Amino acid sequence: MRWADLESGQRAREWFHGLTAPAGMWMVVRVDGRGFSRFTEERFDKPFDVRFSRLMVEAAQALLTELGARYAYTESDEISVVLDPRHDMFGRSVEKIVSISAGVASAAFTHAAGEPAHFDSRIWIGAGTGDVVDYASWRQADATRCALNGWCYWTLRKAGASRREATRRLEGTSTSGKNELLFEHGINFDGLPAWQRRGIGLWWEDHTRLGRDPVRGVDVTTTRRRVHVEHELPMKDAYRALVTRLISPGATPQDGTPQDGAP
């Protein structure tokens, strides 16, 4: 068999759908840990562990950098990265972006943790900045809901309840009821660290440094980009305003930095 015939025959068996994200649309890539319920329970404190959070931030920063994203957000075992409408990596191939993002997150987390971990990935699309802000609000609201549920579940477990008992105790319990449950165990949910209740945001910012040019013997100023990691994100309308500033066309990195005293 001729090489050309062999090659063309094998390439014809490669199967891919060729789907691309529509031009001019915003994309949000969301990766989630695969099998992380057992993975985290066996290795980290519950309901939250600072070490695990740092690993997720490492993975989020890798995605922000490798994908050239405008904003990244992580809560629990998931990460969302915002790609603006001009993003053209791999010709906006969904298959490529999904596979690469899952690979980047898996590699970054594994490297930082020192043991293998896997992520899957999906793409969300939106027509305008308002859609992206709605998406961001949705994920932060989910972070708050999951944090409250997690704290209640693990508080009951640590008090002696079985998995089934803790789950049944929380079924149908209102938000106020869950807050009251925690209060009975000496926990004020609103007083817990903001990163647990609201997630963590990452974005680019300009960093200016003063130095000296040894050749010319003069003082010089250099500006470099670096990733800002925000553990004290605002919530609700203030968070929507922050995300809007970060992703708006022409926004500079500093546009998204919360001002002193911001909620």
C-alpha positions as a printed Julia matrix, in Angstrom:
263×3 Matrix{Float64}:
   0.0    0.0    0.0
   1.27   3.44  -0.91
   2.03   5.81   2.0
  -0.3    8.47   0.58
  -3.18   5.97   0.46
  -2.43   4.77   4.0
  -2.28   8.31   5.35
  -5.46   9.49   3.65
  -7.29   6.36   4.76
  -6.28   6.8    8.42
  -7.01  10.53   8.47
 -10.48   9.81   7.12
 -11.11   7.8   10.3
 -10.28  10.73  12.59
 -13.58  11.89  13.99
 -14.25  15.46  15.06
 -17.33  17.62  14.74
 -15.67  20.86  13.61
 -18.06  22.98  15.71
 -16.89  26.59  16.23
 -18.18  29.29  18.54
 -20.05  31.97  16.54
 -17.95  34.98  15.59
 -18.51  38.05  17.72
 -19.84  36.08  20.7
 -18.43  36.02  24.21
 -17.23  32.67  25.45
 -16.87  31.44  29.0
 -14.89  28.25  29.47
 -15.86  26.38  32.62
 -13.79  23.49  33.93
 -14.89  21.21  36.77
 -12.95  18.7   38.81
 -13.69  15.1   37.84
 -14.4   12.86  40.82
 -13.41  15.62  43.21
 -15.94  14.74  45.92
 -13.93  11.67  46.9
 -10.6   13.25  45.94
 -11.07  16.21  48.28
 -12.7   14.26  51.13
  -9.68  11.95  51.32
  -7.07  14.73  51.24
  -8.44  18.04  52.52
 -10.37  19.51  55.42
 -14.11  19.98  54.97
 -16.05  22.02  54.09
 -13.19  24.31  52.99
  -9.43  23.96  52.93
  -6.99  26.8   52.24
  -4.56  24.39  50.58
  -7.18  23.2   48.12
  -8.22  26.78  47.38
  -4.61  27.66  46.54
  -4.43  24.74  44.12
  -7.59  25.93  42.37
  -6.14  29.44  42.12
  -3.0   27.97  40.51
  -5.15  26.21  37.92
  -7.25  29.35  37.35
  -4.15  31.48  36.8
  -2.81  28.96  34.3
  -6.08  29.12  32.35
  -6.19  32.92  32.51
  -2.68  33.03  31.06
  -2.8   30.21  28.51
  -6.18  31.21  27.07
  -5.53  34.97  27.15
  -8.71  35.49  29.16
 -10.0   38.76  30.58
 -11.3   37.36  33.86
 -11.21  34.09  35.79
 -13.38  33.02  38.7
 -13.1   29.96  40.9
 -15.37  28.49  43.55
 -15.36  25.01  44.98
 -13.85  22.71  42.31
 -14.8   24.79  39.27
 -13.2   27.6   37.29
 -14.77  29.97  34.75
 -12.64  32.04  32.35
 -14.05  34.82  30.18
 -12.9   35.1   26.55
 -13.9   38.25  24.68
 -15.46  38.24  21.19
 -12.08  38.88  19.53
 -10.66  35.65  20.91
  -9.58  33.5   17.95
  -7.46  30.72  19.44
  -7.74  27.59  17.27
 -10.21  29.44  15.05
 -12.71  29.33  17.96
 -12.93  25.55  17.64
 -15.09  24.27  20.49
 -13.4   20.87  20.48
  -9.92  22.39  20.7
 -10.76  24.95  23.38
 -12.55  22.36  25.5
  -9.76  19.79  25.28
  -6.94  22.3   25.79
  -8.61  24.02  28.75
  -9.27  20.7   30.5
  -5.66  19.72  29.86
  -4.25  23.01  31.15
  -6.31  22.86  34.34
  -5.43  19.21  34.94
  -1.72  19.8   34.36
  -1.53  22.95  36.52
  -3.44  21.4   39.42
  -1.49  18.14  39.23
   1.84  19.97  39.14
   0.92  22.1   42.16
  -0.62  19.22  44.13
   2.04  16.63  43.32
  -0.54  14.0   42.41
  -2.84  13.46  39.43
  -6.2   15.2   39.15
  -8.53  15.58  36.18
 -10.91  18.27  34.93
 -13.6   18.3   32.27
 -14.62  21.4   30.32
 -17.51  23.06  28.53
 -18.17  26.35  26.74
 -20.91  28.88  27.43
 -21.64  31.63  24.88
 -23.27  35.04  25.25
 -24.14  37.87  22.9
 -23.06  40.83  25.03
 -21.44  41.99  28.24
 -24.8   41.85  30.01
 -25.0   38.11  29.31
 -21.51  37.6   30.74
 -22.36  39.6   33.85
 -25.51  37.49  34.31
 -23.37  34.35  34.0
 -20.9   35.68  36.59
 -23.73  36.54  38.98
 -25.17  33.06  38.54
 -21.89  31.35  39.4
 -21.33  33.54  42.44
 -24.87  32.86  43.66
 -24.14  29.16  43.21
 -20.96  29.58  45.26
 -22.95  31.07  48.15
 -25.6   28.34  47.95
 -23.0   25.56  47.86
 -21.0   27.12  50.69
 -24.06  27.27  52.94
 -25.03  23.69  52.11
 -21.47  22.48  52.58
 -21.06  24.13  55.95
 -24.38  22.69  57.14
 -23.65  19.19  55.87
 -20.16  18.96  57.33
 -21.21  20.58  60.59
 -23.79  17.82  61.01
 -21.29  15.14  59.97
 -18.71  16.36  62.46
 -21.43  16.36  65.13
 -21.91  12.63  64.55
 -24.54  12.42  61.8
 -24.14   9.84  59.05
 -24.14  10.81  55.37
 -27.79   9.83  55.06
 -28.82  11.56  58.27
 -27.09  14.81  57.32
 -28.62  14.75  53.84
 -32.13  14.08  55.15
 -31.77  16.78  57.8
 -31.1   19.39  55.11
 -33.77  18.28  52.62
 -36.4   20.99  52.34
 -34.62  23.25  54.83
 -34.85  26.94  53.93
 -31.89  29.29  53.73
 -32.87  30.88  57.03
 -33.22  27.42  58.55
 -29.72  26.49  57.44
 -28.31  29.7   58.87
 -30.07  28.94  62.14
 -28.64  25.41  62.14
 -25.13  26.82  61.87
 -25.84  29.43  64.53
 -26.89  26.65  66.92
 -23.4   25.19  66.43
 -21.71  28.53  67.04
 -21.13  29.4   63.37
 -22.13  32.73  61.82
 -22.26  32.08  58.08
 -21.97  35.78  57.21
 -18.82  35.97  59.32
 -17.0   33.23  57.4
 -14.16  34.24  55.01
 -15.52  35.97  51.91
 -13.66  33.62  49.53
 -15.64  30.69  50.87
 -19.0   32.42  50.36
 -18.29  34.42  47.19
 -15.46  32.68  45.36
 -12.16  34.13  44.14
 -11.57  36.39  41.12
  -8.44  36.77  39.01
  -7.65  39.45  36.46
  -4.75  41.31  34.88
  -3.45  44.53  36.37
  -0.57  46.87  35.53
   2.25  46.98  38.07
   4.61  49.95  38.02
   8.12  49.71  39.44
  10.81  52.3   39.92
  14.34  51.32  39.02
  17.61  52.68  37.73
  19.25  52.33  34.34
  22.9   51.53  35.16
  24.06  52.42  31.66
  22.54  55.88  31.46
  22.62  56.47  35.2
  19.02  57.64  35.35
  15.91  56.56  37.22
  13.39  54.69  35.07
   9.82  53.48  35.48
   8.71  50.13  34.1
   5.16  48.84  33.81
   4.39  45.15  33.67
   1.23  43.09  33.72
   0.58  40.66  36.52
  -2.34  38.62  37.76
  -4.34  40.06  40.63
  -6.01  37.48  42.89
  -9.0   38.84  44.81
 -10.21  36.92  47.87
 -12.62  39.65  49.0
 -14.98  39.92  46.06
 -18.03  42.15  46.43
 -21.47  40.62  45.88
 -24.72  41.28  44.05
 -24.81  44.69  42.28
 -21.27  45.59  43.37
 -19.97  42.35  41.89
 -21.89  42.92  38.66
 -20.32  46.38  38.42
 -16.85  44.91  38.96
 -17.26  42.28  36.24
 -18.73  44.89  33.89
 -15.66  47.1   34.32
 -13.3   44.18  33.82
 -14.79  42.96  30.55
 -16.0   46.23  28.99
 -14.32  47.08  25.65
 -11.29  49.28  26.18
 -11.18  48.62  29.92
  -7.73  48.83  31.44
  -6.68  46.28  34.08
  -7.0   48.81  36.88
 -10.64  49.48  35.94
 -11.62  46.31  37.74
  -9.74  46.82  40.97
 -12.09  47.42  43.9
 -11.58  50.77  45.58
 -10.75  51.04  49.27
 -13.88  50.59  51.28
 -15.76  48.76  48.51
 -18.06  46.04  49.8
